[in-house]
């Protein structure tokens, strides 16, 4: 087990060595935001990233990060 600091809240957390960025609590919030963005995109095909950001409440930067990671397809 390794220890890291959450990039969102700064709290220390243990993880199994994979690329963990978030503590358990922030990870749950992060995944809920991702689900909300995906739902907005599915309900409104053709949205720009900025429009998806405005409708979902997730930041433009975060949505772009998910696109780069392949978690959201353009």
C-alpha positions in Angstrom: 0.0 0.0 0.0 1.2 3.5 -0.8 0.1 6.8 0.7 -0.7 9.9 -1.4 -2.4 13.2 -1.0 -5.8 13.8 -2.7 -5.5 16.3 -5.5 -8.9 17.8 -4.6 -9.0 18.1 -0.8 -5.3 17.4 0.1 -6.2 14.6 2.6 -3.8 11.7 2.8 -5.1 8.3 1.7 -3.9 4.8 1.0 -4.0 3.1 -2.4 -2.7 0.0 -4.0 -0.1 1.6 -6.3 -2.3 2.3 -9.3 -2.6 5.9 -10.4 -4.8 7.1 -7.6 -5.4 10.8 -7.5 -8.4 11.1 -5.2 -9.4 10.0 -1.7 -12.5 7.7 -1.5 -14.8 10.6 -0.7 -13.5 12.9 -3.5 -13.4 9.9 -5.9 -17.2 9.4 -5.4 -17.9 13.1 -6.1 -15.6 13.0 -9.1 -17.4 10.0 -10.6 -20.8 11.5 -9.9 -19.7 14.6 -11.9 -18.5 12.4 -14.7 -21.9 10.6 -14.8 -23.7 14.0 -14.8 -21.6 15.2 -17.8 -22.2 12.0 -19.7 -25.9 12.2 -19.0 -26.0 15.8 -20.3 -24.1 14.9 -23.4 -26.4 11.9 -24.1 -29.5 14.1 -23.6 -28.1 16.9 -25.8 -26.0 15.6 -28.7 -23.8 18.1 -30.4 -23.0 20.2 -27.3 -19.7 22.0 -27.2 -17.5 21.3 -24.2 -18.3 24.8 -22.9 -22.1 24.1 -23.2 -21.7 20.7 -21.5 -19.8 22.4 -18.7 -22.5 25.0 -18.2 -25.3 22.5 -18.2 -23.6 19.9 -15.9 -21.7 22.2 -13.5 -18.4 20.4 -14.2 -15.5 22.7 -15.1 -14.4 23.0 -18.7 -10.9 21.9 -17.6 -12.2 18.8 -15.9 -14.2 17.8 -19.0 -11.2 18.3 -21.2 -9.2 16.1 -18.8 -11.8 13.3 -19.1 -11.7 13.6 -22.9 -7.9 13.3 -22.9 -8.1 10.3 -20.6 -10.7 8.7 -23.0 -13.4 8.7 -20.3 -15.6 10.9 -22.5 -15.7 10.5 -26.3 -16.0 13.5 -28.4 
